[in-house]
Amino acid sequence: MAHADTVARLTTLRNEIRRHDNLYYVKDKPEISDTEYDRLFRELIDLERRHPDLVTPDSPTQRVGAPPLEELVKVPHEQPMLSLDSIIDQSEVQAFDQRMKRELETSSVEYSAEPKFDGLSVELRYDHGIFTRGATRGDGTTGEDVTINLRTIRSLPLQLHAQSVFPDHLVVRGEVYMRLNDFQALNRRMTERGDDAFANPRNAASGSLRQLDSTITATRPLVVTCYEIMAASTPVPPTHWDELEMLAQWGLPVPVLRRLCASIDEVMAFHRDTESMRDQLPYEIDGVVVKVNRLEWQARLGMKSRSPRWAIAYKFTPRKEITIVQDIAVSVGRTGTLTPVALLKPVEVGGVTISRATLHNADEVARKDIRVGDTVKVERAGDVIPAVAERVPVPGEQRSPPFCMPDHCPVCGSKVGREGAYFYCTGQLVCGAQLKGAIEHFASKHALNIEGLGKKTVAQLVDEGLVRSLGDLYRLTKADLVQLEGFADRSATLLLESIAGSKTVSLDRFLMGLGIRQVGQHIAKVLAR
């Protein structure tokens, strides 16, 4: 085959495969059989093998193949990836609408509404139509570079549609998640191999995307949906709805289930409709994202420290199931707060098996009158945190004595103090639970962001007496670490390097890491200034 003919055939094959990927993975409307698709793909692989000088980085064959990474590199976002204010009550939605009208000085506001996918937010960058970088949300300002893993997701185009006009530079926000049937199949495969199953699709998506080896990610059935243009080198459409249409023209997957709403009443109708069908959807959602449609108005409304003023997450009513309280334990948090926890007969709530649920505090236990042996309704607050909603009376039941908080800490034996509804351990860092919690908080991504210092490692360091204060972290040696389960020379070196690197963290992150009461991210930044 002549060189010009080879180039032409390669171009045709790549474009055809991209088109069929879009039809199959994005539009769910395949035109050819798997056998025909495999034939095209094999022909492309064969041609590229015989002409390696003609392989391009955006070729469908280049999704997998990068060498494993030693760590995920931190990268700054071009625009902050903010979170959304969450609301559940209809009255709060109406109050949001009134606030928008008042601040915009208008009698009506048009909204765009779409599902709130329960996955992992990502930033996707395209230069001259080619996918060049992808990152996780991280702390909203800085994320982890997961480009090589995102390239393995078949619903994500490595090249924007050539027949459409796109900006030379484009940054898009999206959500990576896993469909329910794919999640269940993955868990079956993992348990058959003797591996631990994932607790829910969100954890599965997060764990799969943050792999150091992209060949592992490639075996995980991840999908991506895009929902916002964050930056572009050319003007963007005037509304969010038009943005989504434009993203779809470029070949990017966008929410199929969405609605343009002329009023807040239409938003609430879409929320009702979506909530009624959520159990029939092939993926998990936990609410509806509501956005002021006009981008000019979004710009006028601006941002708060952690969220836009022009958008909300309108959450669904938490799912509830009935089970039995088998015992009530008391957990100790990083600030010493004692929290009663119901140990439950395992029950499935919204696709997740629940065996523990918070009872919040002693006053809540007394108000709800929850006792060992009671039948109760359990909910996943925000579809995430399990909590006991209420007791279900059973005629003729013999109830156990009322629950009482302990006089001494169940972890360290120190005296228990009380502030209002809250009981707390007075042992401070003498208490192992408080020390572990303080270290975990200190090392968390919003604070000093010490990679490799997770819950299991912290527990080992404290239990072995290697760390008795935050300062002890900086006195650890390789000899200390290699004696711990799961550590070898390389992993010990990486953790020590991560700890050493945290010495240059910004002042606001350091203040956040100290765990001072009432000092969160925003207050820490104010104090640092």
Buried (B, 14 or more C-beta within 10 A) or exposed (E): EEEEEBBEBBEEBBBBBBEBBBBBBBEEEBEBEEEEBEEBBEBBBEBBEEBEEBBBEBBBBBBBEBEEBEEBEBBEBBEBBBEBBBBBEEEBBBEBBEEBBEBBEEEEBBBBBBBBBBBBBBBBBBBEBBBBBBBBBBBBEBBBBBBBBBBBBBBBBBBBBEEEEBBEBBBBBBBBBBBBEBBBEBBEEBEEEEEEBBEBBBBBBBBBBBBEEBBBBBEBBBBBBBBBBBBBEEEBBEBBBBBBEBBBBBBBBBBEBBBBBEEBEBBBBBBEEBBEEBEEEEBBBBBBBBBBBBBEBBEBBEEEEBBBBBBBBBBBEBBBBEBBBEEBEBBBBBBBBBBBBBEBEEBEBBBBEBBEBBBBBBEBBEEBEBBBEBBBBBBBBBBEEBBBBBBEEEEEEEEEEEBEBEEEBBBBEBEBEEEEEBBBBBBBBBBBBBBBBBBBBBBBBBBBBBBBBEEEBBBBBBEEEBBEEBEBBEEBEEEBBEEBEEBEEEBBBBBBEBBEEBEEBEEBBBBBBBBEEEBEBEBBBEEEE
